C-alpha cells in the first residue's frame, strides 16, 4: 500500500438485505461500525462497503488492501457468531450473481495474478429471514457480541492479531 494509492488499508464488506429480517445483520453492523470509525477518527484506515450480496466486482475492492473482512448473517451458525480466516477457492455457483467470500478471493487471484490480502469472515447467527420482518431479539444480542469483536479487530488490525482472535471462542453477551 502506498500513500498516494487513494485506498484505505482495510476493507470491510457488510453483506445482507435489510428487508429480510435477520439478513440485515451485515448492513446493521456496517452502519454501526461506520459510526464508530467516525467517532474514533479511524475512517482513513477502513472502508466499509455495504451490499445485498457479493459480486465479481467486489474483487476489485481488494486491490491495494492489507486486510479484508466479510460480515454476513448465517442461518444455523453457532451463536453468537463464527469468525475465521478464509482463502481463495473456486466455489462458483451456476451463476455469477452472488459469490461466497472464497470465490471473491479466487476472482481476485485470477484477475490480478497474485494472492489477495489476508481475509476473514464474521458470520453472525440469524434466526428469522422473512421478507418485511425486523431484526429478531436473538439476532440483536448476536449483533452486540459481533460488534464488540469488530471494534476489537479494528483496534488490532493485522493478520496475526485477527488469526489469534479467530482461534479464540466468541465472547458471550448477556441477553
Number of C-alpha atoms within 10 A of each C-alpha: 12 9 8 6 10 10 19 20 22 23 24 23 24 27 24 23 21 21 15 17 21 32 30 25 30 27 24 23 23 25 16 13 20 18 13 15 19 11 10 9 10 14 15 13 14 21 20 21 17 20 17 16 16 22 17 18 11 19 21 14 19 24 18 18 17 18 21 25 24 22 25 28 27 21 14 10 14 13 19 22 23 17 23 17 17 16 16 20 15 12 13 16 11 7 7 11 11 16 19 19 25 20 23 28 28 23 24 24 17 14 11 14 9 10 13 24 21 21 25 23 20 22 23 30 27 29 20 18 21 13 13 10 15 16 23 15 14 16 23 18 18 23 26 17 20 27 19 13 18 19 15 14 16 16 11 13 18 14 18 11 13 23 16 10 17 17 11 11 10 18 12 14 13 8 9
